[in-house]
Amino acid sequence: RLSGAGKSKAVKLRKQKREDAAKKRLVEDELEAQAAKSIQVTEFVTVSELAILLNVPVGEIIAACMSLGLMVSINQRLDAETLSIVAEEFGSKVEFVSADVQEAIKEEEDNPEDLAPRPPIVTVMGHVDHGKTSLLDYIRDTNVIAGEAGGITQHIGAYEVTLDSGKQITFLDTPGHEAFTAMRARGAKVTDVAIIVIAADDSVMPQTVEAINHAQAAEVPIVFAFNKIDKPNANVEKIKEELANMKILVEDWGGKYQSQDISAKKGEHIDKLLEKVLLEAELLEAQANPTKNAVGTVLESTLDKGKGHVTTILVLNGTLRIGDIIIAGPYQGRVKAMFNERGVNVQEAGPAVPVTILGLSGAPQAGDTLNVIDDEQEAKAIANKRMQLQREQGIRTTKHITLDEIGRRLAIGNFKELNIIVKGDVDGSIEALTDSLQKLSTEQIQVNVIHKSVGQISESDVLLASASNAIIIGFQVRPSVNARRLAEKEQIDIRLYSVIYDTINEVKAAMEGMLTPEYEEKIVCNVEVREIFKIPKVGTVAGCMVLDGKVTRNTKIRVIRDGIVTYTGELSSLKRFKDDVKEVNSGYECGLSVQNFNDIKVGDIIEGYEQVAVKATL
């Protein structure tokens, strides 16, 4: 009996232990399940990788994609939006981490006591021939201009200048503002202050406006230099007035922007200009730590026959020395030699010093970050990984935002603002469109119109869009041939509209993440008017040449003059010689007349288009 009682106690204890273990296992399983419910992925993982992460058979993922209307194979890469939807089907949440995060180079933290003041970095921008290089010339006391082809700056010149007061400034002379934009596009925050040169005998040119827009977009303080005041027809007040019309008031007019009248040729007032630049720079309190490993930005890189890959860099922090192991973009190497801007050998370069270096394995892009790494193996591993990612993303991604892409960006959750460039045929419609677009801003998404102007869409618009990750909206205007090519290469979304409400509605729909462009416009032909015949009772008949595509009798057409749409309608007749024809192919001549429109002129382009139904994509 006694033994029986003992046995029952032991049994109870064992039972208790079993129950406890089972409970513990349940809790652990729940925790595991929760952890499994959230997966960390970089965008563009393959179907098979996703299956492993979600711990489900590949077949099920392919089936899930099929139910979404996507035919995928096991090695196909999925974009962010699809990944989130598929993961949700299996009860998991997706966390996106960028590829750079996975292999980023950790920067050393700076101790406040190690920081020392560094020279300010100043970029000189302005319109062609307004005297940017002459100004730098006078400051440097050397003759750069003589060495430039046709007096136009070809490369980014970076110069260190020591003033009489002993203070140093690093100047960047950019070839126009496109290079500045390209640097900004790759995230290089190089400039501290921008000097914008405007010729006093000219006016504020479109390029000047763009340079100002770029500087403002990069949030860089601006100092205006009104050049060529030694010319008899110089009129500085007129320029100040033009700037005031753009809502930019210089200090003399009660505004916040510093300005100085100068003559670069004669060297008048340049010391005052530099004082103002130093004043702006002092407010920024630029500091750097010269003791740590160097971090810099690539300004340009070339391949030299005798020297190999030559890279011009600007050291932003730390000190770069000969023999350092460096990595820039997907390339690595050792610093074999360093030269300053005059071609003299130097042993080391501190913060805000521009140098040319030899020793990288390839030519990185302008704006890439250059890092010094202690371990050569690590540098090689990072460079290889970057190269691989670059290839994958090059094949896979559209770098820039398009209206269809917004849905995908919203899924990742990194989409906060939509930048737009507006081009139109008349100022009134641009203003109206800009106001309406800016009113679309919501708490989640800010709409910024970063540039607006009259005229056809040019290459510099596409470059600005590329730098600011913007889309271009053309209202009754067309891109030039070069701009269209560049946009295709840079994958910039150019949207062309002729009704303001269509524009507003499409952008609004895109912002709500449910864009369904049911009809897309496709350009089917371009026809150039070579000759005009006025025929009584018929009207104007145009003798034309089909430049590309194929024009048919019932093609919808637009008449374009100097890149601006003057009429939209249909053809009333299409002939080859005396015969009516249904279609005319590229390279042939034809005669045509436009219904209800007789004001055709020689040199007009007649653009044929058709509305193509497109199914909404995910």
GUTORBA-630268 format. One record per residue (C-alpha): x, z, y. Coordinates in steps of 0.5 Angstrom, whole numbers, plus 500, padded with zeros to 3 digits. Layout:
BEGIN
atom X = X&Z = Z&Y = Y
...
//
This chain:
BEGIN
atom X = 500&Z = 500&Y = 500
atom X = 505&Z = 502&Y = 505
atom X = 509&Z = 496&Y = 503
atom X = 503&Z = 492&Y = 505
atom X = 502&Z = 494&Y = 511
atom X = 509&Z = 493&Y = 513
atom X = 509&Z = 486&Y = 511
atom X = 502&Z = 485&Y = 515
atom X = 506&Z = 487&Y = 521
atom X = 512&Z = 482&Y = 520
atom X = 507&Z = 477&Y = 519
atom X = 504&Z = 478&Y = 525
atom X = 511&Z = 478&Y = 529
atom X = 513&Z = 472&Y = 526
atom X = 506&Z = 469&Y = 528
atom X = 507&Z = 471&Y = 535
atom X = 514&Z = 468&Y = 535
atom X = 511&Z = 461&Y = 533
atom X = 506&Z = 462&Y = 538
atom X = 511&Z = 463&Y = 544
atom X = 515&Z = 458&Y = 541
atom X = 509&Z = 453&Y = 541
atom X = 507&Z = 455&Y = 548
atom X = 514&Z = 454&Y = 551
atom X = 515&Z = 447&Y = 548
atom X = 508&Z = 445&Y = 551
atom X = 511&Z = 448&Y = 558
atom X = 517&Z = 444&Y = 557
atom X = 514&Z = 437&Y = 555
atom X = 509&Z = 438&Y = 561
atom X = 515&Z = 439&Y = 565
atom X = 519&Z = 433&Y = 562
atom X = 512&Z = 429&Y = 562
atom X = 512&Z = 430&Y = 570
atom X = 519&Z = 428&Y = 571
atom X = 518&Z = 422&Y = 567
atom X = 512&Z = 420&Y = 571
atom X = 517&Z = 419&Y = 577
atom X = 522&Z = 414&Y = 576
atom X = 528&Z = 412&Y = 581
atom X = 529&Z = 404&Y = 581
atom X = 533&Z = 399&Y = 586
atom X = 528&Z = 394&Y = 587
atom X = 529&Z = 387&Y = 583
atom X = 530&Z = 391&Y = 576
atom X = 528&Z = 387&Y = 570
atom X = 522&Z = 388&Y = 566
atom X = 526&Z = 390&Y = 560
atom X = 530&Z = 396&Y = 564
atom X = 523&Z = 398&Y = 567
atom X = 521&Z = 398&Y = 560
atom X = 526&Z = 403&Y = 558
atom X = 525&Z = 407&Y = 564
atom X = 518&Z = 408&Y = 563
atom X = 519&Z = 409&Y = 555
atom X = 514&Z = 404&Y = 553
atom X = 515&Z = 397&Y = 549
atom X = 517&Z = 391&Y = 553
atom X = 511&Z = 387&Y = 550
atom X = 506&Z = 392&Y = 554
atom X = 509&Z = 391&Y = 561
atom X = 509&Z = 384&Y = 560
atom X = 501&Z = 384&Y = 558
atom X = 500&Z = 389&Y = 564
atom X = 504&Z = 383&Y = 569
atom X = 499&Z = 378&Y = 565
atom X = 493&Z = 382&Y = 567
atom X = 496&Z = 382&Y = 574
atom X = 496&Z = 374&Y = 574
atom X = 504&Z = 374&Y = 573
atom X = 507&Z = 370&Y = 567
atom X = 514&Z = 374&Y = 566
atom X = 519&Z = 374&Y = 561
atom X = 523&Z = 380&Y = 559
atom X = 529&Z = 378&Y = 563
atom X = 525&Z = 377&Y = 570
atom X = 526&Z = 381&Y = 576
atom X = 520&Z = 384&Y = 579
atom X = 519&Z = 386&Y = 586
atom X = 517&Z = 392&Y = 589
atom X = 510&Z = 391&Y = 590
atom X = 509&Z = 389&Y = 583
atom X = 514&Z = 395&Y = 580
atom X = 509&Z = 400&Y = 584
atom X = 503&Z = 397&Y = 581
atom X = 506&Z = 396&Y = 574
atom X = 509&Z = 403&Y = 574
atom X = 502&Z = 406&Y = 576
atom X = 498&Z = 403&Y = 570
atom X = 503&Z = 407&Y = 566
atom X = 502&Z = 413&Y = 570
atom X = 508&Z = 413&Y = 573
atom X = 510&Z = 413&Y = 581
atom X = 516&Z = 409&Y = 583
atom X = 522&Z = 412&Y = 588
atom X = 526&Z = 406&Y = 591
atom X = 533&Z = 407&Y = 592
atom X = 537&Z = 402&Y = 596
atom X = 543&Z = 399&Y = 592
atom X = 548&Z = 401&Y = 597
atom X = 545&Z = 408&Y = 596
atom X = 548&Z = 408&Y = 589
atom X = 555&Z = 406&Y = 591
atom X = 555&Z = 408&Y = 598
atom X = 562&Z = 410&Y = 600
atom X = 562&Z = 417&Y = 603
atom X = 565&Z = 418&Y = 610
atom X = 569&Z = 424&Y = 611
atom X = 565&Z = 429&Y = 616
atom X = 569&Z = 430&Y = 623
atom X = 571&Z = 437&Y = 625
atom X = 569&Z = 438&Y = 632
atom X = 576&Z = 440&Y = 634
atom X = 579&Z = 434&Y = 631
atom X = 575&Z = 429&Y = 636
atom X = 579&Z = 426&Y = 641
atom X = 576&Z = 421&Y = 647
atom X = 577&Z = 414&Y = 645
atom X = 577&Z = 408&Y = 650
atom X = 570&Z = 405&Y = 651
atom X = 568&Z = 398&Y = 648
atom X = 565&Z = 393&Y = 653
atom X = 562&Z = 386&Y = 651
atom X = 562&Z = 381&Y = 656
atom X = 556&Z = 376&Y = 656
atom X = 552&Z = 371&Y = 660
atom X = 551&Z = 364&Y = 661
atom X = 556&Z = 358&Y = 659
atom X = 560&Z = 357&Y = 665
atom X = 558&Z = 363&Y = 669
atom X = 565&Z = 365&Y = 669
atom X = 566&Z = 370&Y = 663
atom X = 573&Z = 368&Y = 661
atom X = 575&Z = 368&Y = 668
atom X = 573&Z = 375&Y = 669
atom X = 577&Z = 377&Y = 663
atom X = 583&Z = 373&Y = 665
atom X = 583&Z = 376&Y = 671
atom X = 583&Z = 383&Y = 668
atom X = 588&Z = 381&Y = 663
atom X = 593&Z = 377&Y = 668
atom X = 594&Z = 372&Y = 662
atom X = 591&Z = 365&Y = 662
atom X = 586&Z = 365&Y = 656
atom X = 582&Z = 359&Y = 659
atom X = 587&Z = 354&Y = 658
atom X = 587&Z = 355&Y = 651
atom X = 580&Z = 354&Y = 650
atom X = 577&Z = 347&Y = 647
atom X = 573&Z = 344&Y = 654
atom X = 574&Z = 351&Y = 657
atom X = 569&Z = 354&Y = 652
atom X = 570&Z = 361&Y = 648
atom X = 570&Z = 359&Y = 641
atom X = 572&Z = 366&Y = 637
atom X = 571&Z = 373&Y = 639
atom X = 577&Z = 375&Y = 643
atom X = 578&Z = 382&Y = 643
atom X = 583&Z = 385&Y = 648
atom X = 586&Z = 392&Y = 650
atom X = 587&Z = 393&Y = 657
atom X = 590&Z = 399&Y = 660
atom X = 588&Z = 400&Y = 668
atom X = 592&Z = 402&Y = 673
atom X = 589&Z = 409&Y = 673
atom X = 592&Z = 409&Y = 666
atom X = 585&Z = 409&Y = 662
atom X = 584&Z = 404&Y = 657
atom X = 578&Z = 399&Y = 655
atom X = 577&Z = 395&Y = 649
atom X = 574&Z = 388&Y = 651
atom X = 570&Z = 383&Y = 647
atom X = 569&Z = 376&Y = 649
atom X = 563&Z = 373&Y = 645
atom X = 562&Z = 366&Y = 644
atom X = 555&Z = 366&Y = 648
atom X = 551&Z = 372&Y = 645
atom X = 549&Z = 369&Y = 638
atom X = 556&Z = 372&Y = 635
atom X = 553&Z = 379&Y = 639
atom X = 547&Z = 378&Y = 635
atom X = 550&Z = 376&Y = 628
atom X = 554&Z = 382&Y = 629
atom X = 548&Z = 386&Y = 630
atom X = 544&Z = 383&Y = 625
atom X = 549&Z = 386&Y = 620
atom X = 548&Z = 393&Y = 623
atom X = 554&Z = 393&Y = 627
atom X = 554&Z = 398&Y = 633
atom X = 560&Z = 396&Y = 636
atom X = 559&Z = 396&Y = 644
atom X = 558&Z = 401&Y = 648
atom X = 557&Z = 398&Y = 655
atom X = 555&Z = 390&Y = 656
atom X = 557&Z = 387&Y = 662
atom X = 552&Z = 381&Y = 664
atom X = 556&Z = 376&Y = 668
atom X = 551&Z = 371&Y = 673
atom X = 554&Z = 366&Y = 677
atom X = 551&Z = 367&Y = 684
atom X = 551&Z = 360&Y = 686
atom X = 546&Z = 359&Y = 680
atom X = 540&Z = 362&Y = 678
atom X = 538&Z = 367&Y = 672
atom X = 539&Z = 362&Y = 666
atom X = 535&Z = 362&Y = 659
atom X = 541&Z = 364&Y = 656
atom X = 542&Z = 370&Y = 661
atom X = 535&Z = 372&Y = 659
atom X = 537&Z = 372&Y = 652
atom X = 543&Z = 376&Y = 653
atom X = 539&Z = 381&Y = 657
atom X = 534&Z = 382&Y = 651
atom X = 539&Z = 382&Y = 646
atom X = 543&Z = 388&Y = 650
atom X = 536&Z = 392&Y = 651
atom X = 534&Z = 391&Y = 644
atom X = 541&Z = 394&Y = 642
atom X = 540&Z = 400&Y = 647
atom X = 547&Z = 398&Y = 650
atom X = 547&Z = 400&Y = 658
atom X = 548&Z = 394&Y = 662
atom X = 552&Z = 393&Y = 668
atom X = 551&Z = 386&Y = 672
atom X = 557&Z = 382&Y = 675
atom X = 555&Z = 377&Y = 680
atom X = 560&Z = 372&Y = 680
atom X = 563&Z = 366&Y = 684
atom X = 561&Z = 370&Y = 691
atom X = 567&Z = 366&Y = 694
atom X = 563&Z = 359&Y = 694
atom X = 559&Z = 357&Y = 700
atom X = 552&Z = 357&Y = 697
atom X = 552&Z = 364&Y = 693
atom X = 546&Z = 368&Y = 694
atom X = 546&Z = 374&Y = 690
atom X = 539&Z = 377&Y = 693
atom X = 536&Z = 371&Y = 690
atom X = 539&Z = 373&Y = 683
atom X = 537&Z = 380&Y = 684
atom X = 530&Z = 378&Y = 686
atom X = 529&Z = 374&Y = 679
atom X = 532&Z = 380&Y = 676
atom X = 527&Z = 384&Y = 679
atom X = 521&Z = 379&Y = 677
atom X = 523&Z = 381&Y = 670
atom X = 522&Z = 388&Y = 671
atom X = 530&Z = 389&Y = 672
atom X = 532&Z = 393&Y = 678
atom X = 539&Z = 394&Y = 680
atom X = 541&Z = 400&Y = 684
atom X = 541&Z = 397&Y = 691
atom X = 534&Z = 395&Y = 690
atom X = 532&Z = 403&Y = 687
atom X = 533&Z = 401&Y = 680
atom X = 537&Z = 404&Y = 674
atom X = 542&Z = 398&Y = 673
atom X = 549&Z = 398&Y = 676
atom X = 551&Z = 391&Y = 679
atom X = 557&Z = 389&Y = 683
atom X = 559&Z = 382&Y = 687
atom X = 565&Z = 379&Y = 684
atom X = 569&Z = 373&Y = 685
atom X = 573&Z = 372&Y = 678
atom X = 577&Z = 367&Y = 681
atom X = 580&Z = 370&Y = 687
atom X = 580&Z = 377&Y = 684
atom X = 575&Z = 380&Y = 689
atom X = 572&Z = 387&Y = 687
atom X = 574&Z = 387&Y = 680
atom X = 577&Z = 394&Y = 680
atom X = 570&Z = 396&Y = 683
atom X = 566&Z = 393&Y = 677
atom X = 571&Z = 396&Y = 672
atom X = 570&Z = 403&Y = 676
atom X = 562&Z = 402&Y = 674
atom X = 564&Z = 400&Y = 667
atom X = 568&Z = 407&Y = 666
atom X = 562&Z = 411&Y = 669
atom X = 557&Z = 408&Y = 664
atom X = 562&Z = 409&Y = 659
atom X = 564&Z = 416&Y = 661
atom X = 556&Z = 418&Y = 661
atom X = 556&Z = 416&Y = 653
atom X = 562&Z = 421&Y = 652
atom X = 565&Z = 416&Y = 646
atom X = 569&Z = 420&Y = 641
atom X = 573&Z = 419&Y = 635
atom X = 577&Z = 423&Y = 630
atom X = 584&Z = 419&Y = 629
atom X = 586&Z = 423&Y = 624
atom X = 582&Z = 421&Y = 618
atom X = 582&Z = 415&Y = 614
atom X = 580&Z = 409&Y = 618
atom X = 573&Z = 406&Y = 619
atom X = 572&Z = 399&Y = 622
atom X = 568&Z = 393&Y = 623
atom X = 570&Z = 386&Y = 622
atom X = 570&Z = 381&Y = 628
atom X = 572&Z = 375&Y = 625
atom X = 575&Z = 372&Y = 619
atom X = 579&Z = 366&Y = 617
atom X = 583&Z = 363&Y = 612
atom X = 590&Z = 361&Y = 614
atom X = 594&Z = 356&Y = 610
atom X = 601&Z = 360&Y = 610
atom X = 598&Z = 367&Y = 611
atom X = 592&Z = 367&Y = 607
atom X = 585&Z = 371&Y = 609
atom X = 586&Z = 373&Y = 616
atom X = 581&Z = 378&Y = 618
atom X = 580&Z = 381&Y = 626
atom X = 578&Z = 388&Y = 626
atom X = 576&Z = 393&Y = 631
atom X = 578&Z = 400&Y = 628
atom X = 572&Z = 405&Y = 630
atom X = 574&Z = 411&Y = 627
atom X = 580&Z = 414&Y = 624
atom X = 587&Z = 411&Y = 624
atom X = 589&Z = 404&Y = 620
atom X = 596&Z = 404&Y = 617
atom X = 600&Z = 399&Y = 614
atom X = 599&Z = 400&Y = 606
atom X = 592&Z = 403&Y = 606
atom X = 588&Z = 400&Y = 601
atom X = 582&Z = 397&Y = 604
atom X = 575&Z = 395&Y = 602
atom X = 570&Z = 390&Y = 607
atom X = 564&Z = 387&Y = 604
atom X = 565&Z = 385&Y = 597
atom X = 573&Z = 384&Y = 598
atom X = 578&Z = 389&Y = 597
atom X = 586&Z = 389&Y = 598
atom X = 592&Z = 393&Y = 602
atom X = 594&Z = 392&Y = 609
atom X = 600&Z = 388&Y = 608
atom X = 601&Z = 386&Y = 616
atom X = 598&Z = 388&Y = 622
atom X = 598&Z = 384&Y = 629
atom X = 595&Z = 386&Y = 636
atom X = 591&Z = 381&Y = 640
atom X = 598&Z = 378&Y = 643
atom X = 601&Z = 377&Y = 636
atom X = 606&Z = 383&Y = 636
atom X = 607&Z = 387&Y = 629
atom X = 604&Z = 394&Y = 629
atom X = 605&Z = 399&Y = 624
atom X = 598&Z = 403&Y = 626
atom X = 591&Z = 402&Y = 630
atom X = 587&Z = 408&Y = 632
atom X = 580&Z = 408&Y = 634
atom X = 577&Z = 402&Y = 639
atom X = 584&Z = 398&Y = 637
atom X = 583&Z = 391&Y = 635
atom X = 588&Z = 388&Y = 630
atom X = 588&Z = 382&Y = 626
atom X = 590&Z = 384&Y = 619
atom X = 593&Z = 381&Y = 612
atom X = 591&Z = 383&Y = 605
atom X = 584&Z = 382&Y = 604
atom X = 582&Z = 378&Y = 597
atom X = 577&Z = 374&Y = 601
atom X = 574&Z = 373&Y = 608
atom X = 568&Z = 378&Y = 609
atom X = 563&Z = 377&Y = 614
atom X = 563&Z = 379&Y = 622
atom X = 559&Z = 385&Y = 622
atom X = 561&Z = 388&Y = 615
atom X = 564&Z = 395&Y = 615
atom X = 571&Z = 396&Y = 613
atom X = 573&Z = 403&Y = 610
atom X = 580&Z = 405&Y = 607
atom X = 579&Z = 408&Y = 600
atom X = 585&Z = 413&Y = 597
atom X = 584&Z = 410&Y = 590
atom X = 585&Z = 403&Y = 588
atom X = 581&Z = 403&Y = 582
atom X = 575&Z = 405&Y = 586
atom X = 576&Z = 400&Y = 591
atom X = 576&Z = 395&Y = 586
atom X = 570&Z = 397&Y = 582
atom X = 566&Z = 398&Y = 589
atom X = 568&Z = 391&Y = 591
atom X = 566&Z = 388&Y = 584
atom X = 559&Z = 392&Y = 584
atom X = 558&Z = 389&Y = 591
atom X = 559&Z = 382&Y = 589
atom X = 555&Z = 382&Y = 583
atom X = 549&Z = 385&Y = 587
atom X = 550&Z = 380&Y = 593
atom X = 550&Z = 375&Y = 588
atom X = 543&Z = 378&Y = 585
atom X = 540&Z = 379&Y = 592
atom X = 542&Z = 372&Y = 594
atom X = 539&Z = 369&Y = 588
atom X = 533&Z = 374&Y = 589
atom X = 531&Z = 376&Y = 596
atom X = 528&Z = 373&Y = 602
atom X = 532&Z = 377&Y = 607
atom X = 528&Z = 376&Y = 613
atom X = 521&Z = 379&Y = 614
atom X = 515&Z = 374&Y = 613
atom X = 508&Z = 375&Y = 614
atom X = 507&Z = 375&Y = 606
atom X = 513&Z = 380&Y = 605
atom X = 509&Z = 385&Y = 609
atom X = 505&Z = 387&Y = 603
atom X = 511&Z = 388&Y = 599
atom X = 515&Z = 392&Y = 604
atom X = 509&Z = 397&Y = 605
atom X = 509&Z = 398&Y = 598
atom X = 516&Z = 400&Y = 598
atom X = 514&Z = 404&Y = 604
atom X = 520&Z = 402&Y = 609
atom X = 516&Z = 398&Y = 614
atom X = 515&Z = 401&Y = 620
atom X = 515&Z = 396&Y = 625
atom X = 514&Z = 388&Y = 626
atom X = 518&Z = 384&Y = 631
atom X = 515&Z = 378&Y = 634
atom X = 518&Z = 372&Y = 638
atom X = 513&Z = 368&Y = 642
atom X = 514&Z = 361&Y = 644
atom X = 508&Z = 357&Y = 647
atom X = 507&Z = 351&Y = 651
atom X = 504&Z = 355&Y = 658
atom X = 506&Z = 361&Y = 661
atom X = 498&Z = 364&Y = 661
atom X = 497&Z = 363&Y = 653
atom X = 504&Z = 366&Y = 652
atom X = 502&Z = 372&Y = 656
atom X = 495&Z = 373&Y = 653
atom X = 498&Z = 372&Y = 646
atom X = 503&Z = 378&Y = 647
atom X = 498&Z = 383&Y = 650
atom X = 493&Z = 381&Y = 644
atom X = 499&Z = 382&Y = 639
atom X = 502&Z = 389&Y = 642
atom X = 495&Z = 392&Y = 642
atom X = 495&Z = 391&Y = 634
atom X = 500&Z = 397&Y = 634
atom X = 497&Z = 402&Y = 629
atom X = 500&Z = 409&Y = 628
atom X = 504&Z = 406&Y = 622
atom X = 506&Z = 400&Y = 624
atom X = 509&Z = 398&Y = 631
atom X = 508&Z = 391&Y = 634
atom X = 514&Z = 389&Y = 638
atom X = 514&Z = 382&Y = 642
atom X = 522&Z = 382&Y = 643
atom X = 522&Z = 375&Y = 646
atom X = 517&Z = 370&Y = 649
atom X = 518&Z = 364&Y = 653
atom X = 516&Z = 357&Y = 654
atom X = 518&Z = 351&Y = 650
atom X = 520&Z = 349&Y = 643
atom X = 522&Z = 353&Y = 638
atom X = 530&Z = 353&Y = 639
atom X = 536&Z = 355&Y = 634
atom X = 537&Z = 361&Y = 639
atom X = 530&Z = 363&Y = 637
atom X = 532&Z = 363&Y = 630
atom X = 538&Z = 367&Y = 631
atom X = 535&Z = 372&Y = 635
atom X = 529&Z = 373&Y = 629
atom X = 535&Z = 373&Y = 624
atom X = 538&Z = 379&Y = 628
atom X = 532&Z = 383&Y = 629
atom X = 529&Z = 381&Y = 623
atom X = 523&Z = 378&Y = 627
atom X = 518&Z = 373&Y = 625
atom X = 517&Z = 367&Y = 630
atom X = 510&Z = 365&Y = 632
atom X = 509&Z = 358&Y = 636
atom X = 503&Z = 357&Y = 640
atom X = 502&Z = 349&Y = 641
atom X = 509&Z = 348&Y = 640
atom X = 514&Z = 346&Y = 634
atom X = 521&Z = 348&Y = 632
atom X = 526&Z = 343&Y = 634
atom X = 529&Z = 339&Y = 628
atom X = 536&Z = 344&Y = 628
atom X = 532&Z = 350&Y = 629
atom X = 527&Z = 348&Y = 623
atom X = 533&Z = 347&Y = 618
atom X = 536&Z = 353&Y = 621
atom X = 530&Z = 357&Y = 619
atom X = 530&Z = 354&Y = 612
atom X = 537&Z = 357&Y = 611
atom X = 536&Z = 363&Y = 614
atom X = 529&Z = 364&Y = 611
atom X = 526&Z = 366&Y = 618
atom X = 518&Z = 365&Y = 618
atom X = 516&Z = 361&Y = 623
atom X = 508&Z = 361&Y = 624
atom X = 505&Z = 355&Y = 628
atom X = 498&Z = 356&Y = 631
atom X = 493&Z = 353&Y = 636
atom X = 488&Z = 358&Y = 636
atom X = 490&Z = 365&Y = 639
atom X = 484&Z = 368&Y = 635
atom X = 487&Z = 365&Y = 628
atom X = 494&Z = 368&Y = 630
atom X = 491&Z = 375&Y = 632
atom X = 487&Z = 375&Y = 625
atom X = 493&Z = 373&Y = 621
atom X = 498&Z = 378&Y = 624
atom X = 492&Z = 383&Y = 623
atom X = 491&Z = 382&Y = 616
atom X = 498&Z = 382&Y = 614
atom X = 499&Z = 389&Y = 617
atom X = 493&Z = 391&Y = 613
atom X = 497&Z = 389&Y = 607
atom X = 492&Z = 384&Y = 605
atom X = 494&Z = 377&Y = 607
atom X = 490&Z = 372&Y = 604
atom X = 492&Z = 365&Y = 607
atom X = 487&Z = 361&Y = 604
atom X = 489&Z = 355&Y = 607
atom X = 496&Z = 353&Y = 609
atom X = 498&Z = 347&Y = 613
atom X = 503&Z = 342&Y = 611
atom X = 507&Z = 337&Y = 615
atom X = 506&Z = 330&Y = 611
atom X = 509&Z = 325&Y = 616
atom X = 513&Z = 324&Y = 623
atom X = 512&Z = 318&Y = 626
atom X = 515&Z = 316&Y = 633
atom X = 512&Z = 312&Y = 638
atom X = 517&Z = 306&Y = 640
atom X = 512&Z = 301&Y = 644
atom X = 505&Z = 301&Y = 647
atom X = 500&Z = 296&Y = 648
atom X = 494&Z = 297&Y = 652
atom X = 488&Z = 292&Y = 649
atom X = 482&Z = 292&Y = 652
atom X = 475&Z = 295&Y = 649
atom X = 480&Z = 298&Y = 644
atom X = 484&Z = 302&Y = 648
atom X = 492&Z = 304&Y = 647
atom X = 495&Z = 302&Y = 641
atom X = 502&Z = 305&Y = 639
atom X = 507&Z = 301&Y = 635
atom X = 511&Z = 306&Y = 631
atom X = 516&Z = 307&Y = 626
atom X = 515&Z = 312&Y = 620
atom X = 521&Z = 317&Y = 620
atom X = 519&Z = 321&Y = 614
atom X = 514&Z = 322&Y = 609
atom X = 508&Z = 318&Y = 609
atom X = 502&Z = 317&Y = 614
atom X = 495&Z = 315&Y = 611
atom X = 489&Z = 313&Y = 615
atom X = 485&Z = 319&Y = 614
atom X = 491&Z = 324&Y = 616
atom X = 490&Z = 329&Y = 621
atom X = 495&Z = 328&Y = 627
atom X = 498&Z = 332&Y = 633
atom X = 501&Z = 328&Y = 639
atom X = 507&Z = 332&Y = 640
atom X = 511&Z = 330&Y = 647
atom X = 518&Z = 334&Y = 648
atom X = 516&Z = 339&Y = 643
atom X = 510&Z = 341&Y = 646
atom X = 503&Z = 339&Y = 642
atom X = 499&Z = 335&Y = 647
atom X = 493&Z = 333&Y = 643
atom X = 490&Z = 334&Y = 636
atom X = 485&Z = 329&Y = 633
atom X = 485&Z = 324&Y = 628
atom X = 487&Z = 316&Y = 627
atom X = 482&Z = 311&Y = 629
atom X = 486&Z = 305&Y = 626
atom X = 492&Z = 304&Y = 622
atom X = 495&Z = 297&Y = 621
atom X = 501&Z = 293&Y = 618
atom X = 502&Z = 287&Y = 622
atom X = 495&Z = 284&Y = 623
atom X = 492&Z = 288&Y = 617
atom X = 488&Z = 294&Y = 616
atom X = 492&Z = 299&Y = 611
atom X = 491&Z = 305&Y = 607
atom X = 498&Z = 308&Y = 608
atom X = 505&Z = 307&Y = 611
atom X = 511&Z = 310&Y = 608
atom X = 517&Z = 312&Y = 611
atom X = 522&Z = 307&Y = 614
atom X = 516&Z = 302&Y = 615
atom X = 513&Z = 300&Y = 622
atom X = 506&Z = 300&Y = 623
atom X = 501&Z = 300&Y = 629
atom X = 496&Z = 306&Y = 630
atom X = 491&Z = 308&Y = 635
atom X = 489&Z = 315&Y = 636
atom X = 481&Z = 317&Y = 636
atom X = 479&Z = 319&Y = 643
atom X = 486&Z = 319&Y = 646
atom X = 489&Z = 314&Y = 650
atom X = 495&Z = 317&Y = 654
atom X = 500&Z = 316&Y = 648
atom X = 507&Z = 315&Y = 651
atom X = 514&Z = 312&Y = 648
atom X = 518&Z = 317&Y = 645
atom X = 512&Z = 321&Y = 643
atom X = 512&Z = 324&Y = 636
atom X = 506&Z = 323&Y = 632
atom X = 506&Z = 329&Y = 627
atom X = 501&Z = 328&Y = 621
atom X = 499&Z = 335&Y = 617
atom X = 494&Z = 337&Y = 612
atom X = 491&Z = 343&Y = 610
atom X = 493&Z = 345&Y = 603
atom X = 489&Z = 351&Y = 599
atom X = 494&Z = 356&Y = 597
atom X = 492&Z = 362&Y = 592
atom X = 493&Z = 369&Y = 595
atom X = 500&Z = 372&Y = 592
atom X = 501&Z = 379&Y = 590
//
